[in-house]
Amino acid sequence: MENYKDQEEIYSNKVRAGKRTYFFDVRATKADDYYITITESKKIFDDNGNHSFKKHKVFLYKEDFEKFQDALSDTLGYIIKNKGLDIISTESEEKSETKTEEKSFTDVNFEDI
C-alpha cells in the first residue's frame, strides 16, 4: 500500500526502547477496514554528528491478526520459559519506578512562591 500516509489514522501507541522507538498505528483503508503499521524508528548519526531517523515498517492486515498474535504469544512464552520472568519483571519495575517518581512531584501555584 504505497499511499498508506493518505489513509486515516485511527489509533496510535508508542513504545520507547533505548535508541529505538516503536509505533503501533491503526489505520483505515478506503473500504473502512483496519490494518496495523508497526514502525521501528532508530536515531542515527553521520560523521558530522548530524542525526536522522532510520525507519522500518511492517504492515499487518486483518486476515493475519490472529496468526500474528499467536506467533508473538508463543515466542514470548518460549523466552519466559527458557529465561524466566526476570525479563518482564525488570521492565515492569522500571515503569513502576518512573511512575512513582512522576507522582512524587507536587503541584505548586505561582501564588505559593
C-alpha positions as protocol buffer text, in pm:
chain_id: "A"
residue {
  index: 1
  type: MET
  ca { x: 0 y: 0 z: 0 }
}
residue {
  index: 2
  type: GLU
  ca { x: 208 y: 289 z: -130 }
}
residue {
  index: 3
  type: ASN
  ca { x: -27 y: 565 z: -21 }
}
residue {
  index: 4
  type: TYR
  ca { x: -64 y: 447 z: 338 }
}
residue {
  index: 5
  type: LYS
  ca { x: 6 y: 802 z: 459 }
}
residue {
  index: 6
  type: ASP
  ca { x: -314 y: 909 z: 285 }
}
residue {
  index: 7
  type: GLN
  ca { x: -514 y: 660 z: 489 }
}
residue {
  index: 8
  type: GLU
  ca { x: -690 y: 771 z: 804 }
}
residue {
  index: 9
  type: GLU
  ca { x: -504 y: 709 z: 1131 }
}
residue {
  index: 10
  type: ILE
  ca { x: -745 y: 572 z: 1393 }
}
residue {
  index: 11
  type: TYR
  ca { x: -521 y: 495 z: 1690 }
}
residue {
  index: 12
  type: SER
  ca { x: -152 y: 520 z: 1776 }
}
residue {
  index: 13
  type: ASN
  ca { x: 65 y: 377 z: 2051 }
}
residue {
  index: 14
  type: LYS
  ca { x: 435 y: 442 z: 2108 }
}
residue {
  index: 15
  type: VAL
  ca { x: 699 y: 235 z: 2289 }
}
residue {
  index: 16
  type: ARG
  ca { x: 1037 y: 393 z: 2366 }
}
residue {
  index: 17
  type: ALA
  ca { x: 1315 y: 139 z: 2396 }
}
residue {
  index: 18
  type: GLY
  ca { x: 1662 y: 288 z: 2429 }
}
residue {
  index: 19
  type: LYS
  ca { x: 1773 y: 433 z: 2094 }
}
residue {
  index: 20
  type: ARG
  ca { x: 1467 y: 288 z: 1924 }
}
residue {
  index: 21
  type: THR
  ca { x: 1104 y: 389 z: 1924 }
}
residue {
  index: 22
  type: TYR
  ca { x: 828 y: 158 z: 1810 }
}
residue {
  index: 23
  type: PHE
  ca { x: 500 y: 291 z: 1676 }
}
residue {
  index: 24
  type: PHE
  ca { x: 185 y: 80 z: 1656 }
}
residue {
  index: 25
  type: ASP
  ca { x: -64 y: 261 z: 1437 }
}
residue {
  index: 26
  type: VAL
  ca { x: -415 y: 154 z: 1342 }
}
residue {
  index: 27
  type: ARG
  ca { x: -525 y: 293 z: 1007 }
}
residue {
  index: 28
  type: ALA
  ca { x: -835 y: 259 z: 796 }
}
residue {
  index: 29
  type: THR
  ca { x: -843 y: 172 z: 429 }
}
residue {
  index: 30
  type: LYS
  ca { x: -1074 y: 347 z: 184 }
}
residue {
  index: 31
  type: ALA
  ca { x: -1308 y: 49 z: 232 }
}
residue {
  index: 32
  type: ASP
  ca { x: -1306 y: 124 z: 609 }
}
residue {
  index: 33
  type: ASP
  ca { x: -1112 y: -191 z: 702 }
}
residue {
  index: 34
  type: TYR
  ca { x: -848 y: -159 z: 973 }
}
residue {
  index: 35
  type: TYR
  ca { x: -487 y: -258 z: 942 }
}
residue {
  index: 36
  type: ILE
  ca { x: -181 y: -202 z: 1162 }
}
residue {
  index: 37
  type: THR
  ca { x: 152 y: -48 z: 1077 }
}
residue {
  index: 38
  type: ILE
  ca { x: 440 y: -128 z: 1309 }
}
residue {
  index: 39
  type: THR
  ca { x: 730 y: 111 z: 1267 }
}
residue {
  index: 40
  type: GLU
  ca { x: 1074 y: 85 z: 1423 }
}
residue {
  index: 41
  type: SER
  ca { x: 1248 y: 422 z: 1427 }
}
residue {
  index: 42
  type: LYS
  ca { x: 1614 y: 449 z: 1523 }
}
residue {
  index: 43
  type: LYS
  ca { x: 1812 y: 772 z: 1554 }
}
residue {
  index: 44
  type: ILE
  ca { x: 2141 y: 752 z: 1365 }
}
residue {
  index: 45
  type: PHE
  ca { x: 2427 y: 998 z: 1335 }
}
residue {
  index: 46
  type: ASP
  ca { x: 2653 y: 1069 z: 1037 }
}
residue {
  index: 47
  type: ASP
  ca { x: 3025 y: 1152 z: 1056 }
}
residue {
  index: 48
  type: ASN
  ca { x: 2946 y: 1521 z: 1115 }
}
residue {
  index: 49
  type: GLY
  ca { x: 2720 y: 1450 z: 1412 }
}
residue {
  index: 50
  type: ASN
  ca { x: 2401 y: 1527 z: 1221 }
}
residue {
  index: 51
  type: HIS
  ca { x: 2116 y: 1293 z: 1302 }
}
residue {
  index: 52
  type: SER
  ca { x: 1842 y: 1131 z: 1100 }
}
residue {
  index: 53
  type: PHE
  ca { x: 1598 y: 851 z: 1161 }
}
residue {
  index: 54
  type: LYS
  ca { x: 1616 y: 509 z: 1002 }
}
residue {
  index: 55
  type: LYS
  ca { x: 1272 y: 352 z: 982 }
}
residue {
  index: 56
  type: HIS
  ca { x: 1147 y: 3 z: 916 }
}
residue {
  index: 57
  type: LYS
  ca { x: 777 y: -51 z: 863 }
}
residue {
  index: 58
  type: VAL
  ca { x: 562 y: -364 z: 873 }
}
residue {
  index: 59
  type: PHE
  ca { x: 203 y: -371 z: 750 }
}
residue {
  index: 60
  type: LEU
  ca { x: -25 y: -616 z: 927 }
}
residue {
  index: 61
  type: TYR
  ca { x: -365 y: -682 z: 770 }
}
residue {
  index: 62
  type: LYS
  ca { x: -675 y: -808 z: 948 }
}
residue {
  index: 63
  type: GLU
  ca { x: -662 y: -1155 z: 793 }
}
residue {
  index: 64
  type: ASP
  ca { x: -325 y: -1206 z: 967 }
}
residue {
  index: 65
  type: PHE
  ca { x: -405 y: -1056 z: 1311 }
}
residue {
  index: 66
  type: GLU
  ca { x: -478 y: -1389 z: 1481 }
}
residue {
  index: 67
  type: LYS
  ca { x: -172 y: -1563 z: 1332 }
}
residue {
  index: 68
  type: PHE
  ca { x: 50 y: -1272 z: 1433 }
}
residue {
  index: 69
  type: GLN
  ca { x: -90 y: -1264 z: 1787 }
}
residue {
  index: 70
  type: ASP
  ca { x: -47 y: -1642 z: 1825 }
}
residue {
  index: 71
  type: ALA
  ca { x: 312 y: -1630 z: 1698 }
}
residue {
  index: 72
  type: LEU
  ca { x: 402 y: -1338 z: 1926 }
}
residue {
  index: 73
  type: SER
  ca { x: 246 y: -1508 z: 2229 }
}
residue {
  index: 74
  type: ASP
  ca { x: 424 y: -1835 z: 2152 }
}
residue {
  index: 75
  type: THR
  ca { x: 756 y: -1655 z: 2107 }
}
residue {
  index: 76
  type: LEU
  ca { x: 723 y: -1459 z: 2432 }
}
residue {
  index: 77
  type: GLY
  ca { x: 618 y: -1779 z: 2609 }
}
residue {
  index: 78
  type: TYR
  ca { x: 931 y: -1954 z: 2483 }
}
residue {
  index: 79
  type: ILE
  ca { x: 1154 y: -1674 z: 2611 }
}
residue {
  index: 80
  type: ILE
  ca { x: 983 y: -1667 z: 2951 }
}
residue {
  index: 81
  type: LYS
  ca { x: 1002 y: -2046 z: 2978 }
}
residue {
  index: 82
  type: ASN
  ca { x: 1372 y: -2055 z: 2891 }
}
residue {
  index: 83
  type: LYS
  ca { x: 1492 y: -1732 z: 3050 }
}
residue {
  index: 84
  type: GLY
  ca { x: 1236 y: -1679 z: 3324 }
}
residue {
  index: 85
  type: LEU
  ca { x: 1012 y: -1391 z: 3417 }
}
residue {
  index: 86
  type: ASP
  ca { x: 1307 y: -1167 z: 3508 }
}
residue {
  index: 87
  type: ILE
  ca { x: 1288 y: -1005 z: 3164 }
}
residue {
  index: 88
  type: ILE
  ca { x: 930 y: -888 z: 3214 }
}
residue {
  index: 89
  type: SER
  ca { x: 956 y: -805 z: 3584 }
}
residue {
  index: 90
  type: THR
  ca { x: 1265 y: -586 z: 3527 }
}
residue {
  index: 91
  type: GLU
  ca { x: 1078 y: -373 z: 3274 }
}
residue {
  index: 92
  type: SER
  ca { x: 771 y: -358 z: 3499 }
}
residue {
  index: 93
  type: GLU
  ca { x: 984 y: -243 z: 3793 }
}
residue {
  index: 94
  type: GLU
  ca { x: 1143 y: 30 z: 3579 }
}
residue {
  index: 95
  type: LYS
  ca { x: 799 y: 153 z: 3472 }
}
residue {
  index: 96
  type: SER
  ca { x: 677 y: 150 z: 3832 }
}
residue {
  index: 97
  type: GLU
  ca { x: 980 y: 348 z: 3948 }
}
residue {
  index: 98
  type: THR
  ca { x: 923 y: 605 z: 3673 }
}
residue {
  index: 99
  type: LYS
  ca { x: 555 y: 640 z: 3766 }
}
residue {
  index: 100
  type: THR
  ca { x: 647 y: 673 z: 4134 }
}
residue {
  index: 101
  type: GLU
  ca { x: 898 y: 946 z: 4052 }
}
residue {
  index: 102
  type: GLU
  ca { x: 637 y: 1127 z: 3845 }
}
residue {
  index: 103
  type: LYS
  ca { x: 384 y: 1109 z: 4128 }
}
residue {
  index: 104
  type: SER
  ca { x: 632 y: 1246 z: 4382 }
}
residue {
  index: 105
  type: PHE
  ca { x: 616 y: 1596 z: 4229 }
}
residue {
  index: 106
  type: THR
  ca { x: 390 y: 1846 z: 4399 }
}
residue {
  index: 107
  type: ASP
  ca { x: 179 y: 2098 z: 4216 }
}
residue {
  index: 108
  type: VAL
  ca { x: 291 y: 2449 z: 4301 }
}
residue {
  index: 109
  type: ASN
  ca { x: 85 y: 2753 z: 4215 }
}
residue {
  index: 110
  type: PHE
  ca { x: 260 y: 3074 z: 4120 }
}
residue {
  index: 111
  type: GLU
  ca { x: 87 y: 3243 z: 4414 }
}
residue {
  index: 112
  type: ASP
  ca { x: 254 y: 2997 z: 4657 }
}
residue {
  index: 113
  type: ILE
  ca { x: 603 y: 3120 z: 4568 }
}
